[in-house]
């Protein structure tokens, strides 16, 4: 089937803009049918060369604009040669292929790191780590990384087999891989119609991982500490002074129901009033109107390890709070210690 493409100025009163310009379109002709696809550019009648189908000389940015039009034309002809030489032309498929050609090709593990960095910049270290290590897990299954077009049900089952065969539950990895795909859709790196995960809109029979939640961990996987173990940890006597300090910060978090280290690091003396801690969570920005009550054990830690010459209660960020990146790196390093 013969298909032709022409770049034209769509000179019609129905599409004329307030500045008297008209949209530039890719005119597609096949089987006595004509369709026009707007290219996101416009020109006035005075700016357009109707014989050469491009911007006239003297138009500001003419070379760049005409180069962009040539690029659209070349892409259209490339898709025609690769997909429609011996097959019937489909406008829907052609449009999808044009969109795919215009997308930036970002790989999955690479995108995980980009998302992680966005969380780190916000000071959301735990969320950043989730996506960082999700990217690492992708590289364990596919060392050369994969594109989002290769991110399909078959690869997800390969991912599942890799980790479950090694005794890793991998449910949380799947949660974050699904989130990564959705974020890639938002960035227009991939079409939502190709989502490999089961969903009622585009893929009702797609990949599902609810069964992974029921898998029992190996017996040697880390579990919650028992009360006896916590007491033994509290009573260790052979720690160095610096190790005792790190242990005290850990117990401060424990006494406050696992409060995030970033919130402890940003805790200031003015935030403590009448034995209660008034602060907004760094992760959500939500604050408790009545404050968080501090146990006597937590107050004792402040007394023994708190900073005396700083606005901060602890010296975690003293000298490290110049910007968000510095804060994030410092807290992440301190958490490792």
C-alpha positions in Angstrom: 0.0 0.0 0.0 1.3 3.5 -0.9 1.7 5.9 2.0 3.0 9.4 1.6 4.0 12.1 4.2 4.1 15.8 3.6 4.9 18.6 6.1 2.2 21.3 5.6 0.9 24.5 7.2 -2.7 23.6 8.0 -4.3 26.8 6.7 -7.9 26.6 7.9 -9.9 29.2 9.7 -11.1 26.6 12.2 -7.6 26.1 13.6 -6.3 29.7 13.3 -4.8 31.0 16.5 -5.1 34.4 18.1 -1.7 35.5 16.7 -2.9 34.6 13.2 -0.6 31.6 13.0 -1.6 28.1 11.9 -0.5 24.6 13.2 2.2 22.8 11.2 1.1 19.2 10.5 2.4 16.0 9.2 -0.1 15.1 6.4 -0.5 11.4 5.9 -2.1 10.1 2.7 -3.0 6.4 2.1 -5.8 4.5 0.4 -7.6 7.7 -0.5 -7.6 8.8 3.1 -5.9 11.9 4.5 -5.1 12.6 8.1 -3.1 15.4 9.8 -1.0 15.1 12.9 0.0 18.3 14.6 3.8 18.6 15.3 3.6 21.1 18.1 4.8 24.0 15.9 3.0 26.9 14.2 3.7 29.6 11.6 1.9 32.6 10.0 1.2 32.7 6.3 4.0 35.2 5.9 6.5 32.9 7.6 5.8 29.8 5.5 7.2 28.7 2.2 4.3 26.7 0.6 6.5 25.4 -2.2 9.3 24.0 -0.1 7.1 23.1 2.9 9.3 24.9 5.4 10.0 28.2 7.1 11.1 31.1 4.9 14.4 32.8 5.0 14.5 35.6 7.6 12.3 33.8 10.2 14.0 33.7 13.6 15.4 30.3 14.3 14.7 29.1 10.8 17.5 26.6 10.6 16.6 24.9 13.9 12.9 24.8 13.1 13.4 23.4 9.6 15.8 20.8 11.0 13.1 19.7 13.4 10.6 19.3 10.6 13.1 17.3 8.6 13.6 15.1 11.6 9.8 14.4 11.8 9.7 13.6 8.1 12.7 11.2 8.4 11.2 9.4 11.4 7.9 8.9 9.5 9.6 7.5 6.5 11.8 5.2 8.7 8.7 3.8 10.4 7.1 3.3 7.0 10.1 1.3 5.7 10.4 -0.8 8.8 6.7 -1.6 9.4 4.5 -0.9 6.4 6.3 -1.9 3.2 4.6 -5.3 3.0 1.8 -4.7 5.5 -1.4 -2.7 5.4 -1.0 0.8 6.9 -2.5 1.4 10.3 -2.8 5.0 11.5 -3.1 3.9 15.1 0.1 1.8 15.0 1.9 4.5 13.1 1.0 7.1 15.7 2.2 4.8 18.6 5.5 4.2 16.8 6.0 7.9 16.2 5.5 8.5 19.9 7.9 5.7 20.8 10.5 7.2 18.4 10.2 10.6 20.2 10.7 9.1 23.7 14.0 9.3 25.5 15.3 5.7 25.9 15.9 5.3 29.7 16.8 2.0 31.2 15.1 0.5 34.2 18.0 0.4 36.7 19.2 3.8 35.5 15.7 5.2 36.1 15.6 3.7 39.6 18.8 5.7 40.5 17.2 8.9 39.1 14.1 8.4 41.3 16.3 7.6 44.3 18.2 10.9 43.8 15.0 12.8 43.8 14.1 11.3 47.2 17.5 12.0 48.6 17.3 15.6 47.6 14.1 15.9 49.6 15.8 14.3 52.6 13.7 11.1 52.3 16.6 8.7 52.7 14.6 5.5 53.3 12.5 6.0 50.2 15.6 6.8 48.2 17.3 3.7 49.4 14.3 1.6 48.4 14.6 2.7 44.8 18.4 2.7 44.8 18.5 -1.0 45.9 15.6 -1.9 43.6 17.9 -0.7 40.7 20.7 -2.8 42.1 18.4 -5.8 42.1 17.5 -5.2 38.5 21.2 -5.4 37.6 21.6 -8.7 39.4 19.0 -10.3 37.1 20.1 -8.3 34.0 23.7 -7.1 34.5 23.5 -4.9 31.3 20.3 -3.3 32.5 17.0 -3.5 30.4 14.9 -1.0 28.6 11.3 -0.5 29.5 10.3 -2.2 26.3 12.0 -5.3 27.7 10.3 -4.9 31.0 7.6 -7.4 30.4 5.8 -10.4 32.1 8.5 -12.8 31.1 11.3 -10.7 32.6 9.3 -10.2 35.8 8.9 -14.0 36.2 12.7 -14.3 35.5 13.3 -11.7 38.3 11.0 -13.6 40.6 12.7 -16.9 39.9 16.2 -15.4 40.5 15.4 -14.1 44.0 13.0 -16.8 45.3 15.6 -19.5 44.3 18.0 -17.7 46.6 15.5 -17.6 49.5 14.6 -13.9 49.0 11.0 -13.0 49.3 11.3 -10.1 46.7 7.7 -8.9 47.4 8.9 -5.4 48.2 11.1 -5.3 45.2 8.0 -6.0 43.0 6.1 -3.2 44.8 8.8 -0.7 43.9 9.2 -2.1 40.3 5.5 -1.5 39.7 5.9 2.0 41.1 9.0 2.6 38.9 6.9 1.6 35.8 4.1 4.0 36.8 6.7 6.8 37.3 8.1 6.1 33.9 4.6 6.4 32.4 4.3 9.8 34.1 7.6 10.9 32.5 6.4 9.6 29.1 9.3 7.1 28.9 6.8 4.3 28.3 3.2 3.8 27.3 0.8 2.9 30.1 -0.9 0.4 27.7 2.2 -1.8 27.8 2.1 -2.1 31.6 3.1 -5.7 32.3 1.5 -5.8 35.8 -2.1 -7.0 36.2 -4.6 -4.1 36.2 -8.2 -3.9 35.3 -7.8 -1.3 32.6 -5.0 -2.4 30.2 -3.9 -5.8 31.3 -6.4 -7.8 33.4 -4.3 -11.0 32.9 -0.9 -9.5 33.5 1.8 -10.4 36.1 0.7 -10.4 39.7 2.9 -11.0 42.8 0.5 -11.2 45.7 1.6 -14.8 46.2 5.1 -13.6 47.1 3.7 -12.0 50.3 2.9 -15.5 51.6 6.3 -16.9 51.1 8.0 -17.7 54.4 11.5 -16.2 55.0 14.5 -18.5 55.5 15.2 -19.3 59.1 18.4 -17.3 59.1 16.8 -14.1 57.9 16.8 -11.1 60.3 13.9 -11.0 62.7 12.7 -8.6 65.3 14.9 -8.6 68.4 13.4 -10.3 71.5 13.2 -8.5 74.8 16.1 -10.5 76.1 18.2 -9.6 73.1 17.3 -5.9 73.5 18.4 -6.0 77.2 21.6 -7.8 76.3 22.3 -5.1 73.6 21.6 -2.3 76.2 24.0 -3.9 78.7 27.0 -4.3 76.3 30.0 -3.0 78.2 33.0 -3.3 75.8 32.0 -0.5 73.4 34.2 2.5 72.7 32.8 5.9 73.7 32.0 6.7 70.0 30.2 3.3 69.6 28.2 4.0 72.8 27.1 7.3 71.2 25.9 5.6 68.0 24.2 3.0 70.2 22.5 5.7 72.2 21.1 7.4 69.0 19.8 4.0 67.9 18.0 3.5 71.2 16.7 7.1 71.1 14.9 6.1 67.8 13.8 2.8 69.5 12.3 4.7 72.5 10.4 6.9 70.0 8.8 4.0 68.1 11.4 3.9 65.4 11.4 7.6 64.4 13.5 8.3 61.3 17.1 9.4 61.8 16.5 12.5 59.6 14.0 13.7 62.1 16.4 13.0 65.0 19.2 14.8 63.2 17.0 17.9 62.7 15.7 17.9 66.2 16.4 21.2 68.0 16.3 22.2 71.7 13.4 24.6 71.0 11.3 21.7 69.7 11.3 20.1 73.2 8.8 21.6 75.7 7.5 20.0 78.9 8.9 16.6 78.0 7.3 16.6 74.6 8.8 16.8 71.1 7.1 19.1 68.7 8.1 18.5 65.1 6.9 17.9 61.6 7.9 14.6 60.0 10.5 15.1 57.3 8.9 12.4 55.1 5.3 13.6 55.2 5.5 17.2 56.7 2.7 16.1 59.1 3.1 17.4 62.7 1.5 16.3 65.9 -0.4 19.2 67.5 0.2 17.9 71.0 3.8 16.7 70.3 5.4 13.4 70.8 5.9 12.4 74.5 9.5 11.6 75.3 10.2 8.7 77.7 12.6 9.3 80.6 15.1 7.0 78.8 15.0 9.2 75.8 15.4 12.4 77.9 18.4 10.7 79.6 20.1 10.1 76.2 19.6 13.8 75.4 21.2 14.7 78.7 24.2 12.4 78.2 24.8 12.8 74.4 23.0 16.0 73.5 24.9 19.0 72.0 25.5 21.8 74.5 26.7 24.5 72.0 24.3 24.1 69.1 20.7 24.6 68.2 20.5 20.9 67.3 19.9 18.5 70.1 22.4 16.0 68.7 25.5 17.0 66.7 24.7 14.9 63.7 24.2 17.9 61.4 26.5 20.4 63.1 28.8 21.6 60.2 26.8 19.5 57.6 23.7 21.5 57.0 24.8 23.8 54.2 22.3 22.3 51.8 19.9 19.4 51.2 22.5 17.2 49.5 25.0 17.7 52.4 22.3 16.9 55.0 21.2 13.8 53.1 24.7 12.4 52.7 25.5 13.1 56.3 22.4 11.4 57.7 22.9 8.4 55.3 26.5 8.0 56.5 25.5 8.4 60.2 22.8 5.8 59.7 25.4 3.3 58.4 27.5 3.9 61.5 
